[in-house]
Amino acid sequence: MLDINRIVVTRLVLAWLIVSLFTGATIYLVESKRIDDAVIAFASAEAQRFSPEGIDTKGMTPDQLESLRHKALEFATKYFVLMKGYDYENKLLFDIANPAFAHIRSVLAQSTLTFPRNGTHHYQKLAIDGETLVQIQVPLHSTGGSKAGYFEGVFVIPAEEIARLNRDFYRLLLISLLCVLCTTLLLYPVIISLSRRVIRFSDQVIKGNLEIVTVLGAAIAKRDSNTGSHNYRVTLYAIRLGEALGTDKVDMRALILGAFLHDVGKIGIRDNILLKPTALNNEELAVMHTHVQLGIGIIQTSEWLHAAHDVIKYHHEKYDGSGYLKGLRGEEIPLAARIFAIVDVFDALTSRRPYKDAWPVDEALERLSSEAGGHFDPQLVAIFQTIAADLYRQFGLSSEADLHASLRQLVKDHYRQLLTQQ
């Protein structure tokens, strides 16, 4: 369960980070647009105050024009960098600069835009020397509602206004991320509870499947004048060799099922051949070889057992191409079948049979070494030699009940890994 806890926590943290990044990016984009809109609205509201009741620029006398300039000077506050006014013929009426922002005006002279005179508002947000500015153009209308001209200005947004908008942004971002985190924390016990149910159910499924395979394997062993211990040992040996090779390279489910069911086709071989105490003649040997094809036929209707296909079909192939059914050579033989071929012969050599005594482990390994490159994959033989003695001490003389318990735990561990990798 600790592994499940770790996996759930890791994935929830990853999910929280992904959702937080997505949420943060979305809030940033939305709030940045909102801040820009607020900045522009602030500048627009100030600009509109210049002529709340309309202004008549047509036919203005010099005195009226001077009065308009004076009014613009009075209106120019500490927030305006510069202000310009144009009449309806785009003639400049006034041009006022705020001396407090002389350092910005020189930059503006190179960067400000000339907006189109199409009777609509135009805005551009600027950032100069750490200041946030808005260049704005507002159409002016006469008291009668007709076009009177344009007001243009560059407006400095107060630092306190920017600070307030930023505080609102960070507050919203923090609240959103905390909400995502709280949701993630609330999901943890729910997912753990569901995971426990899935694990209990998967354990039951694994137990049931293993029992089916065990019964079938035992039936095969009894027909072949063998014991069920052989199937347990070769499966345990195959699993350990697969682990030593690297489980990322080996389909462990295929290896486990294939090892246990490798001789399932012998169920279809006649007793007078299967149980013959003397050597088989060529005709009988040909019949015996058909157990491979019979085994493939037995499992082909089961989607779950089909994983055993490669071991059942190819475990009699030899690395040099002299085996059967296909005469495959080298890495043409599936990896699971190459692994199984080694452990099957090793167990046959180190086990006592009615017709022979058990070989010592070192002599069995010498036989494997002598046939490396012929019968067996030499790289796999080299790896197996490093673990064979320990495996034999652990499993070679164990009772069938102990072997069953060991296999059940190993199978459960590997099937759980497959479950958590989905």
Phi, psi and omega in degrees: 000331180299323179296319178296317177302314181297316181296316181297315180298315181300315183287325177293319178297318178298316179297319179298317180297316181296313180295322180296317178297316179295315180296315180298318180295319180295314179297320180300313181296315182294314183289326176298318177295319180294319178296317177299316179297320180293319179298313181294320178298320179299313180294320180296318179298319178294320181293322182295337180292346182296325183219070184295332184252013182090161182216138179253112181257347183287124178069031180289138176281163177304322179294320179293322179295318178295323177297322179294320178297319180297320178297320178296321178297320179294325183284330183299111181260186181292348183269344181270130174279315177207157179221139176225146176232140180233147175275186186292344176261015179065026175274132182295124179263322177204157179214104187241132179241141178272115183297341180292343183241037180300326182292337180271328185298325180295325177287320180298326181301335183261342191242342185291151181262158169257111183283152177292144178269077183242018175080010180240165177285146175224143183221151172212125178274136182230156174227113184224127177050042177079001180260146173260122184235158174230122171272126190226143173231123183238127176290139177255143182236150180283174178297337178271358178095356180278164181294127181250337181154203182222145172250128176237144178200160171244121191246130177270124178283128181303140181302323180293329177290316176298317180298319180296316179297319179294321177299318178297320179297310182293327178295315178296318179298315180297316180298318181297315180294323177294322177296318178297318180296315180298319177298319178297316180295324178291329179287334186304305181297328179294313181294320179298317179298315178294323179296320178297320178295318179297319180294317178299317180294318180295324177298320178294319178295315179299316180299315180296315180296319179295323179294320178298313180296322180296314180298315180296317178296322179294322179297320178296314182297320180295322179292331185264019181056036181239180176247160177295341181300326180301313180298318178298313184295312183296328178291317177297315178299317181295319179299313182294322177293322176298319178296318180296327179285329182120113185293344176286345180259346188241134172280096188294325179296317179296321181293317181296309181294319181296319180297320183284330186249019188301326183251026183302331181292344179294345175301330183267004180269135182298146183300323184294342176260313183297323185255012181297125184285345181250175183297147180277142173280178185300319180295316180292324179296323178296321177295317180300322181296339181289352181296335178294310181293324177297319179298318178298320179294326181293320185269349190294338180274354181253118178297321182290317182283347183298340177299337181281357188307311187296318181291315180300316187281327192243007185285352174259004172287154180239150187301330181270004177090007184267005182270192179224156019270331192259349184067033178291156179226153176056224184280004168295333178283128179306146184302317181300321180290323178294321176296312185295322181304322181291310185289330179295313179292320179301315180291323178298322181287321186268004179253148177278131178236164180302333184258001180198160173272162178289139176278148170297153184299317183296324178290323178296320180290326176297320178296317178299317181296321182293336181256007175294130185090343175257282178282321192243158173291117186298326179293319179291323177299316180299319179291318182296325180299332181283342184239350189299315183298315179296320179296319181294318178298326183280321188238339191301324183245014182286155177288163180298324180294318179293320178298319179299316180296316180297316181295319181300318180292317179297316180297318180299316181298315183289323179289329174294320176299318178297323180294315183286344178275349182290000000 
